[in-house]
Amino acid sequence: MSVSTVIHIKADKEVKKNAQKAAKDLGLTLSDVINASLRNFIRTREVVFSDVPKMTPELEKLLEGVEKDIKEGKNLSPAFDNAKDMDKYLDSLK
C-alpha cells in the first residue's frame, strides 16, 4: 500500500495556474502530472532541459498546409523586381 506525502515547492503563480489548466484539459490533476514526472525521473534517472525550440502540434499542422500549397503552387505571389510591379499585382487581386 502506498502512503501519500506532501511536497512543498515554490512555483510562479502563473506557471501553477497554467499547469493546472493543462492538466485539467487532459483529465488529470497537477498532482498526477508531478507524480508521473517524479516516477519518470526515478525510472530513467534523468531530467531533460533543452533550449532547442520545438514546434507545437498546431504549428506543425499549419506548416503542413503551407508545404502542400507550395508543392501545388497555390497561394503564392510571384517575385518582384520593383515596387511598381508589386503594386500592380496587388491591385489586380482586388
MOFEN-V795620 format. One record per pair of residues at least 24 apart in sequence whose C-alpha atoms are under 10 Angstrom apart, sorted by the first residue. I is the first residue (numbers start at 1). J is the second residue. Records with the same first field share a line. If there is no record, write none. Layout:
BEGIN
I=J, J
END
This chain:
BEGIN
6=31
END
